[in-house]
């Protein structure tokens, strides 16, 4: 297939689960460990060479641009041996057909060693490391894994492997925003993704398609004790943003802040939760089952299996199109009337758990926090947007006296 001879209007991504939901840690807030119950109890949760090859060929051929990104996720993808990834790279070269191919891998960092890091460096992998702040905050919900994670990060640095941090904001660390944020700077991390923990304990999943909605007090009782409230999220974001905008713009990159600025200037935000629609980032399990989204690996969101249907067929499935467009079409009235809608787009459908002020379902549990953050950040975002429009660097905000006084 020639590059760009495809039916897709935009690039799409499939998050691969080569070890399924298997992991060597048991983090208390993990949303993926439960997925093992949807598969045969005798399954080994190891992606076969046949599925790997079939996926690699079809994924490359179906892409919309000459650039192709393979995303390895889990569970813990490093539970598969190094030889598995060497095989994956061989297949990528075999089927590249002129495409430029990159790889990124998300890991808890505890299994990294010299051999792994040498491989990751030599093959230009971007590595995401899950770490939830300094030792006393990280270890509360991620076992006593902090020292092993830090050894992994030190090895990545030693081998000059590019890495960034994926940090959950949870009940243990949400009340320590500055300590949390400054920790990442102290270990030399320049790229940070903050993910708020909102996990139900009643076996239900909210979607833009079928959310019933409840009031916040009732819903908070149905969330795990590791989850955070909207008010906590808003305070966390505002506190970290005030520090970032005074000191770190252009040096430390916080994904949510960058996405907010991108939406402000009409550029794709680079994070699916803040985009207008879903459906461009699916997930494929170890056995070849493909799902609408990594957060919706449930039987009702299964698009098929690569053994029976091609990736192209599954990406064009009307269920996926409906899932994607429902993010926008199912917004409740409060969202549709909100001045900040273009910045958050209702955020992730999995968090749309509440009734809005008109009694309509589908309001995001974190709405209040986001609204507070957008209001707080608005002057700075306007300033940085103007700098971009005039061909200057947003980091100039650090030297603007008036702007700095707003965020003391």
C-alpha positions in Angstrom: 0.0 0.0 0.0 1.3 3.4 -0.9 1.8 6.0 1.9 -1.4 8.1 2.2 -3.6 5.7 0.1 -5.9 5.0 3.1 -9.4 5.8 4.2 -8.5 7.7 7.4 -8.6 11.5 7.6 -6.3 11.7 10.6 -3.5 9.6 12.1 -4.6 7.0 14.5 -2.9 5.0 17.3 -3.3 1.6 18.8 -1.9 1.0 22.2 -0.4 -2.5 22.3 -0.7 -4.7 25.4 2.0 -7.4 24.8 1.7 -8.7 28.3 -2.0 -7.9 28.7 -2.9 -6.8 32.2 0.0 -8.7 33.9 2.2 -6.5 36.1 4.9 -7.1 38.8 3.3 -4.4 41.0 -0.1 -4.2 42.5 -0.8 -0.4 42.6 -3.9 0.3 44.6 -5.6 2.5 42.0 -4.8 0.5 38.8 -7.7 0.4 36.4 -6.2 -2.3 34.2 -5.5 -5.3 36.5 -9.2 -6.2 36.5 -9.1 -6.7 32.7 -7.6 -10.2 33.2 -11.1 -11.4 34.2 -12.4 -10.8 30.7 -10.1 -13.4 29.2 -9.7 -17.2 29.5 -8.3 -18.0 32.9 -5.8 -20.3 31.2 -4.4 -17.5 29.0 -0.7 -16.8 29.3 -1.2 -13.1 28.5 1.6 -13.2 26.0 1.2 -11.8 22.5 2.2 -14.4 19.9 4.6 -13.8 17.1 1.8 -14.3 14.6 -0.4 -11.6 16.2 2.6 -9.3 16.4 3.5 -9.7 12.8 -0.1 -9.4 11.6 -0.5 -6.2 13.6 2.8 -4.7 12.5 2.1 -5.1 8.8 -1.5 -3.9 9.0 -0.8 -1.0 11.3 2.0 0.4 9.1 0.0 0.0 5.9 -3.1 1.7 7.3 -1.3 4.8 8.6 -2.2 8.3 7.3 1.3 9.8 7.3 4.9 8.6 6.6 5.4 8.6 10.4 4.3 5.6 12.5 4.3 5.4 16.3 4.2 2.0 18.1 3.0 2.4 21.7 3.8 -0.5 24.1 1.8 -0.5 27.2 0.4 -2.7 30.0 0.1 -4.0 32.6 3.9 -4.0 32.5 5.3 -4.5 29.0 8.8 -5.3 30.3 7.4 -8.6 31.5 7.9 -9.7 27.9 11.6 -10.6 27.2 13.9 -8.4 25.3 13.9 -10.8 22.5 10.2 -10.1 21.9 11.0 -6.4 21.2 13.9 -7.3 19.0 11.5 -9.4 17.0 9.1 -6.4 16.9 11.8 -4.1 15.4 12.7 -6.7 12.8 9.1 -6.8 11.7 8.9 -3.0 11.6 11.9 -2.9 9.3 10.4 -5.6 7.2 7.1 -3.8 6.6 8.3 -0.2 6.8 7.8 0.5 3.1 9.3 3.9 3.4 7.7 4.9 6.7 9.6 6.4 9.5 8.9 4.4 12.6 9.2 5.4 16.3 8.5 3.4 19.5 7.4 4.5 22.9 7.0 2.3 25.9 5.3 2.9 29.3 6.8 1.1 32.3 6.8 1.2 36.0 10.6 1.3 35.8 11.4 -1.5 38.3 12.6 -4.0 35.8 15.0 -1.8 33.9 18.6 -3.0 33.8 21.7 -2.3 31.7 20.7 -4.6 28.9 17.2 -3.0 28.6 18.6 0.5 28.7 21.2 -0.2 26.1 18.5 -1.6 23.8 16.2 1.3 24.4 18.9 3.8 23.7 20.2 2.1 20.5 16.7 1.9 19.1 15.6 5.5 20.1 12.7 4.4 22.3 10.9 7.1 24.2 10.2 5.7 27.7 7.3 6.8 30.0 8.0 6.0 33.6 5.2 5.8 36.2 6.2 7.5 39.4 4.0 9.3 41.9 6.3 11.8 43.5 8.9 11.5 46.3 9.3 8.2 48.2 6.8 9.0 51.0 4.1 9.8 48.5 4.9 7.3 45.8 5.1 4.3 48.1 1.6 4.8 49.7 -0.2 3.5 46.7 2.5 1.8 44.6 3.9 -0.5 47.2 7.5 0.0 48.3 8.7 0.4 44.8 10.2 3.9 44.9 13.8 2.9 45.2 13.6 0.4 42.3 11.9 3.0 40.1 14.6 5.5 40.9 17.3 3.0 40.0 15.5 2.5 36.7 15.5 6.3 36.1 19.2 6.5 36.9 19.9 3.8 34.4 17.9 5.6 31.7 19.9 8.8 32.4 23.2 6.9 32.4 22.4 5.5 29.0 20.9 8.7 27.7 17.5 7.2 27.0 14.8 9.9 26.5 12.1 9.5 29.2 9.2 11.4 30.7 7.1 11.0 33.8 3.5 9.7 34.0 2.3 10.7 37.5 -1.1 10.0 38.9 -2.7 12.6 41.1 -4.4 10.6 43.8 -5.7 10.9 47.3 -2.2 10.4 48.7 -0.4 13.2 46.9 -3.1 15.7 45.8 -2.7 17.7 48.9 1.0 18.2 48.3 1.1 19.9 44.9 4.3 21.9 45.2 6.3 19.1 46.8 5.0 16.8 44.2 5.9 19.1 41.3 9.3 20.2 42.6 10.3 16.6 43.0 10.1 16.0 39.3 12.3 19.0 38.6 14.8 17.8 41.3 15.3 14.5 39.4 15.8 16.3 36.1 12.4 15.4 34.6 11.4 18.0 32.0 8.2 16.3 30.6 5.4 15.5 33.0 1.9 14.0 32.5 -0.5 14.4 35.4 -3.4 11.9 35.4 -6.2 12.4 38.0 -7.4 9.2 39.6 -11.2 8.8 39.3 -12.1 5.1 39.7 -15.5 3.6 40.4 -15.8 0.7 42.8 -19.3 -0.5 41.7 -18.2 -2.3 38.6 -19.7 0.3 36.3 -18.0 2.5 33.7 -19.3 5.9 32.6 -19.3 6.8 28.9 -20.4 9.6 26.8 -22.9 7.1 25.3 -24.7 5.7 28.3 -23.8 7.7 31.4 -26.8 8.1 33.8 -25.3 10.8 36.0 -25.7 11.4 39.7 -25.0 14.2 42.1 -21.4 14.7 43.2 -21.9 13.7 46.9 -23.5 10.4 45.9 -21.0 9.6 43.2 -18.0 10.3 45.5 -19.3 7.5 47.7 -19.0 5.1 44.7 -15.4 6.0 44.0 -12.3 4.3 45.3 -10.6 5.8 48.3 -7.6 6.6 46.0 -9.8 8.9 43.8 -9.7 12.7 44.1 -12.5 15.3 44.2 -13.0 18.1 41.7 -12.1 20.7 44.3 -8.9 18.9 45.1 -8.0 18.7 41.4 -8.7 22.4 40.9 -6.5 23.4 43.8 -3.7 21.1 42.6 -3.7 22.5 39.1 -3.9 26.1 40.2 -1.0 25.7 42.7 1.3 24.0 40.3 0.4 26.3 37.4 1.3 29.4 39.5 4.8 28.0 40.1 5.2 26.8 36.6 4.2 30.0 34.9 6.6 32.1 37.1 9.6 29.8 36.7 9.5 27.0 34.3 7.7 27.8 31.0 9.9 26.6 28.2 12.0 24.5 30.6 9.5 22.1 32.2 6.7 20.8 30.0 3.4 19.8 31.8 1.2 18.0 29.3 -2.1 19.5 30.5 -0.8 23.1 30.5 0.6 22.6 27.0 -2.7 21.0 25.8 -4.7 24.0 27.3 -2.5 26.4 25.4 -2.9 24.4 22.2 -6.7 24.4 22.5 -6.5 28.1 23.2 -4.8 28.8 19.9 -6.7 26.3 17.9 -4.1 23.6 17.6 -4.7 19.9 18.3 -4.0 19.4 22.0 -1.8 16.3 21.8 -3.8 14.6 24.6 -7.0 12.7 23.7 -8.9 13.6 26.9 -8.9 17.3 25.8 -9.7 16.7 22.2 -13.3 17.3 20.8 -13.8 13.7 19.8 -12.5 10.2 20.7 -11.9 7.2 18.5 -8.4 7.8 17.2 -6.6 5.9 20.0 -7.7 2.3 20.4 -6.1 -0.5 22.4 -5.2 -4.1 21.3 -4.8 -6.8 23.9 -2.3 -9.6 23.9 -4.7 -12.0 22.1 -5.5 -9.6 19.2 -8.8 -8.2 20.6 -9.2 -4.6 19.7 -11.1 -2.1 21.9 -12.4 1.5 21.4 -10.0 2.8 24.1 -7.5 1.8 26.7 -10.0 2.9 29.4 -12.9 0.9 27.8 -11.5 -2.6 27.6 -14.9 -4.1 28.3 -16.8 -6.6 26.2 -19.3 -4.1 24.9 -16.4 -2.0 23.4 -14.7 -4.9 21.7 -14.3 -4.1 18.0 -13.1 -7.6 17.0 -10.0 -9.6 16.8 -7.1 -9.1 14.3 -7.4 -12.8 13.5 -10.9 -12.2 12.0 -10.9 -8.5 11.0 -8.3 -6.2 9.7 -7.2 -3.1 11.6 -8.7 -1.0 8.9 -12.1 -2.7 9.2 -12.1 -2.2 13.0 -11.0 1.4 12.8 -13.9 2.0 10.3 -16.4 0.2 12.5 -19.5 2.3 13.0 -19.4 1.5 16.8 -16.0 3.2 17.0 -17.3 6.2 15.0 -20.3 6.4 17.4 -18.0 6.1 20.4 -15.8 8.9 19.1 -18.5 11.3 18.1 -20.5 10.7 21.2 -17.9 12.6 23.2 -19.1 15.8 21.5 -22.8 15.0 20.8 -23.6 13.8 24.3 -22.4 16.9 26.1 -25.0 18.1 28.7 -26.4 21.6 28.4 -24.1 23.0 31.1 -21.1 22.0 29.0 -22.5 23.4 25.8 -23.0 26.7 27.5 -19.7 26.8 29.2 -17.2 29.5 28.2 -14.3 26.9 28.7 -15.8 24.2 26.5 -13.2 24.7 23.8 -10.4 24.1 26.3 -11.6 20.8 27.9 -14.2 19.5 25.5 -15.8 17.7 28.4 -12.6 15.9 29.2 -12.5 12.0 29.3 -15.8 10.3 28.8 -14.9 7.8 31.6 -15.2 10.7 34.1 -18.6 11.9 33.0 -20.4 10.7 36.1 -22.6 13.6 37.3 -25.9 15.5 36.5 -25.3 19.0 35.4 -27.1 22.0 36.9 -30.1 21.4 34.5 -30.4 17.8 35.6 -28.9 16.4 32.4 -26.4 13.5 32.7 -22.9 13.5 31.4 -21.2 16.2 33.4 -17.5 15.5 34.2 -16.8 14.7 37.9 -13.8 17.1 37.6 -15.7 19.9 36.0 -15.5 22.3 38.9 -11.8 21.8 39.2 -11.2 22.4 35.5 -13.3 25.5 35.5 -11.3 26.9 38.4 -8.0 26.1 36.7 -9.1 27.6 33.3 -10.2 30.8 35.1 -6.9 30.9 37.0 -4.8 30.3 34.0 -6.7 32.6 31.6 -4.5 35.7 31.8 -1.3 33.7 31.3 -2.8 31.7 28.5 -3.9 34.8 26.7 -0.4 36.3 27.1 1.3 33.2 25.8 -1.2 32.9 22.9 -0.4 36.5 21.9 3.3 35.8 22.0 2.8 32.8 19.7 0.7 34.8 17.4 3.5 37.4 17.1 6.2 34.8 16.6 7.7 35.1 20.0 8.3 32.4 22.7 5.6 31.8 25.4 8.4 31.6 27.9 8.6 35.4 27.7 5.9 35.4 30.3 8.6 34.8 32.9 10.1 38.2 32.3 6.8 40.1 32.2 6.3 41.9 35.6 2.6 42.3 35.3 2.0 38.7 34.6 4.3 37.6 37.3 2.4 39.6 39.9 -0.8 37.8 39.1 0.6 34.5 40.1 2.5 35.2 43.3 
